[in-house]
Amino acid sequence: MYILALNCGSSSLKYQVFDATSKKAIVGGNVEKIGLPDSFVTQKYPDGTKQRKDASMKNHDEALNVVLFMLREASIDLNEIKGVGHRVVMGGDKFASSVEITDDVMKTIDKLSPLAPLHNPPALMGIVTAKQLLPNAKQVAVFDTAFHQTMPDYAYRYAVPSAWYTELGVRRYGFHGTSHLYVSKRAAAMLGKPADQCNLVTLHIGSGASATAIKNGISVDTSMGMTPTAGLTMGTRPGDLDPGAVLYVMNTLHLTPDQMQKHLNKDSGLMGLTECFADRRDVEENKDGNDKCRLAIDTEVHNVKKYIGAYMAELGHTDALVFTAGVGENDDYLRERFCTGLENLGIKLDKEKNAKALARKGVDEAVISTPDSRVKVFMVATNEELVIVEDTLAIMNGTYNPNHLKMDYSFAKQQKTR
């Protein structure tokens, strides 16, 4: 039996097929440039080999058809795909856990689309198509926002007119929840403590980036807000920004909301500061000869440190700082910059361990703090797909618990720790 994990973006579709018994990925891939004439699929196998197929895919329906064709070619019996887990970015305050997809669930996801116009519509297209092409598989939605539904009201409410909240849903929702959930469970295992006894600051730093304060195993605050533009400095998104500045620029340049949305999502962050780079590798490579790159790095480091300090103050006691996602897992230079100067907060990085802890070199997780560091520092390679698969299986088997602290996750057990 197989479980298919799907992640539909605005012009992309990521997929992985897992064996339901071993919970190991068998094959996966990525469809890029959906809607453009040069769209293509790259399928990846566990031994590292890749297969590319160029095909014009006008929409997610056509993309999933091509994916299923390629899975058949890879000897995957589609009749054995008994569950499909869908990553859905925005669940609002309607979903505090993963759920089986019903018509009512689909309607709610659709109603939440104005809060995530770039993410929920393609996720819904993926759900509709998967139901049509895999009618015998149970469809499950796993929400990015669900993990953060434990935040107290004083953490998620904005100090704006109350009617904005009650009538329009204006509040902090947070994102990357599936990743923060996974690494928090692994951090608890590495600490040798039950998850509900752990206080953590988790840092998911990739092209998009977010920090989360986790107290007694649950999210109590997070840096992203109503949308994924808030919080830390990101590849193309600004992070925290005075809304008055947005209004001033819109009025002065006579920008439409759609134009401003593009600037905030595509032209800001590192791209905005450097005017040419969104990838940290490019920024770091040019930091010594390009002052805009130097500024971009210093700005990101400054903002990450602010959130670490703020969340440690919020938690009172912090057991560990956890780095994950593309940059958090692979950029030892930035991890060192983030931790330098935090010694008085009890954070002491071991430079040698930090330099070796690279996911791209096969390290899944590592302790990168010194033995005498009061706050441990971990690198944990995230695995959102495994969360999606285990939630899907549990819902299929009737063993799912909406309280993630009571879920029997395989990855929450002590293993792999270096």
Salt bridges, closest charged atoms under 4 A:
ASP38 OD2 - LYS33 NZ 3.04
ASP54 OD1 - ARG52 NH2 2.86
ASP93 OD1 - LYS94 NZ 3.98
GLU100 OE1 - LYS138 NZ 3.72
ASP144 OD2 - ARG87 NH2 2.53
ASP221 OD1 - ARG172 NE 3.99
ASP267 OD2 - LYS262 NZ 3.03
ASP267 OD2 - HIS263 ND1 2.82
GLU275 OE1 - LYS292 NZ 2.26
ASP279 OD2 - ARG281 NH2 2.69
ASP291 OD1 - ARG294 NE 3.03
ASP298 OD2 - ARG294 NH1 3.15
ASP298 OD1 - ARG337 NH2 2.83
GLU300 OE2 - ARG280 NH2 2.82
ASP319 OD1 - LYS193 NZ 3.06
ASP319 OD1 - HIS317 NE2 2.84
GLU336 OE2 - LYS351 NZ 3.51
GLU352 OE2 - LYS356 NZ 3.53
GLU365 OE2 - ARG186 NH2 2.76
ASP372 OD2 - LYS348 NZ 3.22
GLU390 OE1 - LYS23 NZ 4.00
ASP408 OD1 - LYS413 NZ 2.83
